[in-house]
């Protein structure tokens, strides 16, 4: 889910007139509900296309990629591994992979369906925020407020993802002026068992942390994602969900950009890397 373009803000909304007034007049769960509704509305109305860099530090090896959002799917191009430009053999293999993707509508459709499924899951989990947790105001800093959250015992999760998410304690940071989510972090304090442990478990202490910021007026994106989860599923399979990503260097591109044009943009970006 991209949470990108902001619809026109209604600055006359009463709860935006001051920090103290927000705390006094808006219950913390209601503030979260308003922010979530605004984010979902903004995301539904966003049709912009962007190019940006992703540095994946975990799982190793560290990889640097360029992502270009084309009109019929996103193109991802590997630029470097462990801080070093690709070797000639690696560049050739990457070029063959890209050409297969551009030439094969089935691969493109598969990628779009996977992305749509991820977006839907993210939207569902994001939409849980107002009801799945109980919030308390903790700290004000300028236009942002930090709220701590704990599971709402009255909430019932209807999927395994929602079940795990609902078990988190943590905090979120909201920009009250723009009604945007700045950060959300959670910790699995007590661990999670599936079917009493028969189908597996997630160990206590698992964490996630997502940072977002505006990279253009009204345009908010994820800039940092960290996940650290461990456990077992189906009796024997140990799982380790370790992820650490930085998203940076966002640049808007024409909305009608094709995959072929996206490849050209990615090549131009890759050419800026020494040694490529």
N, C-alpha and C positions, 0 to 999 in steps of 0.2 A: 504494500500500500504506500503511495507516494506522499500523500498529504501535502500537496504543492500549492496551487494557486488559490489565493484568498479572495473570496467574494467581497464586495464593498462593505466596509465596516460601518456599523451604526453606533457612532461615538456618543450618541445621546442616551444609550442604554444606562439606566441609573447605576448599576453596580460597577460601572467603569469610572465613576467620578472620584474615587479615592480608596486608598488601602483600608483605612479604618471602616469606611462605609461598606466595603465588600465583606469584611469579617463580621460586621454587625448585621447586615441585611441579607446576606446570601449564605445559606448553610453550605458547608464544604462539599457535600455530595452534589448539591445543586450546581455549584460552580463547575465541578467536573462534568456534570451532565451537559451544561451549556457549551463547554469547550469541546467535548466529544461531538456534540451535534454540529458545531461549527466546522470542526475538522472534517467530518464525514461529508458535509455539504460542499466544502471546498474541494475535497478530493474528487467527488462526483462531477464537479464542474471543470476539472482540470484536463486539458487536452494538449498541453505544451510538451515539447520535446527538448531533451537536454543531453549533453555529453559531459562525462565526468570521469574521474579516476577513482579506482578502488585499490587500496593496499590491504591485502589479507595477511596479517601477521601470524594468526593461528587459525587452522592447523598449518604447521610448517610443511614445506619451506615457504618463506615469505614470497608473495607474488604481487606484482603490480599490473593492473589491467586497465584498459580504457573501455568504458561502456557508452555506446551511442544508441539513443532511443529512436529507432526508425519507425516509419508509419505502419510497417507490417511485422514488427518485432524488434527486440533489443539485440544489438550486435556487441559481443564481448571479445576483446582482443588482448591477448597476453603480451606484455611488454618486457617484463624483467622477472628474474627469479633470484631471491636472496640478494637483491640490490644490484645484480649484474644483468646487462642486456642479454637477450637470447643469443645462443650460438647460431651459426648458419643452419645447422641441421634443425634446431628448434624452430627457427623462423620459417623454414620450409614446411615443417609439419604443421605449424600454426596456420600458415597461408593455405595449405590444403584443407584443413578443417574449416576455415572461413569460407572458402570457395564451395565446399560441399554444402554448407549451410545456406549460402545465398542461392544455390542452384536447386535445392530440394525443398519444395513446398511442404512435404511431410515433416521434415525436421523443424521447419518454421512453425508449423501448426502445433507440433508437440511442445515446442518451447513456449508458445503463446498459451497453451492450455495449462502448462505447469505454472507459468507466471500468474495466470488468472486464478488458479487454485490457491496459490500463495497469497495473492491479494485478498481473496475471499476469506481465507483463514485469519489473516491479519485484521481485516475489517470486523470480523465476528469477535475476535479477542478484544480489539479496541472498543467495540461497542459494549462489552461487558463492564468496562471500568466504572460507570456510575452505580451499578447495582451489585457487583460482585464484591465490593470492598466498602469498608467504613473509613471515612477520612477525618483528619483533624488538621487545622491550620498549625504550622510550626514556625515559619520564618518568612519575613518579607525582605526583598532586596530590590529597590526601585520598583519597576513594573512587574516583577515576578514574585510569586508566592510558592513556598514549598509546603506540600501537604503529605503527611504520613498516612499510610493505609494498612489495614489489616483485613483478613477475610471476613465477609459478611456471613454469619452463620445461617441467615435466612435464604441465602442464594443457593440454587441447585444447578450444577454444571451438567451439560448435555453432551459433552464429548470429552475424550481423554485429554486433548489439548486444554480445553476450558477447565477441566478438573485440576490439572497441574497448575495452571495460571492462578486459579482461585485459591490455591494453598500458599501463595506468596504473601510475605510481609514486605513493605518497602516504602518508597516515597515517589512522588512525582512533582515536577516543577512546571508551573504554568505562567505564561506571559498574559497577564490580565488585560493589557492594553490591546493586544492583537488577538486574544482568545486562541492561543496556540500552545501546544504541548512542547516544552523545552527539553525535559528529561523524564524518563521513567526507569526506576531501578527496583528490583525485587530480589528477595532471598527466600529460599525454601528452608524455613527454620526447622521443620520437623520431619522432612522427608515425605515421600508419597509411596503408597503400596497399591498395586493393581490386583483386584480380586484377592485381597488379603495377603498379597505377596506371591500368590500362585503364578500370576502372569508377569511378575517383575516388580521393580521398585526404582525410585530415584532417591539417591542419598541426601540426607540433610546437608545444608550448607551450599547447595547449588545457587548460583546467582545469574542475573542478567542486568544489563545497563544499556540504555539507548539514549543517545544525545541527538538533539535536532537544533537547527538554527536556520535563520533566513539568509539565503545566498543572493537574493534580489528582493526588491520591495514586494511583500506579500507572498514570497515563494519560500516555503520551508521544506527542508530535506533532512534525512538522517545523515549525520556526519560521523558518528561513532557507534559501533555495535559490539558489545562484549557479552559472551555467554560462557558459563562454566558449570556444566551439569555432569554427574556421574551416576551410574546405577547398573541394573541388570534387567533383561527382559526374557521371557519365555525360558525360565530356569537357568540358562547357561550363558547367554550372550551378554557380555559386558559392553555397556555403551559409554562413550565419553564424548559429550557434545561440548567441544571447546571451539570458540570462535572469537576472533578479534579483528575487526575491520575498521578502516578509516575511509570515508568517502569525501573527496575534495575536488577542487578545480572545476566547479560547475560552470558550464557555458551553454546558453540557450542556442538551439539550432532551429532551422526552419521546420515547421510542423509537418510538411510534406516530404521530409527526407526519406529516401528509399534505402534499402539495404546496401545497394551498390554505392550510393552516395555516402552512406554511413561508413563503409569500408574505406573510402577515400579519406574521410575525415579522420578515421582512426590511424591510417597510415601516416598522415601529416603530423598527427600528434606523436606517434611513435618515432618519427624522424627527428624529433626534438631531443630524444634521449641519447646521450653520448654513447657512441659505439654501435648504434643500431644502423 
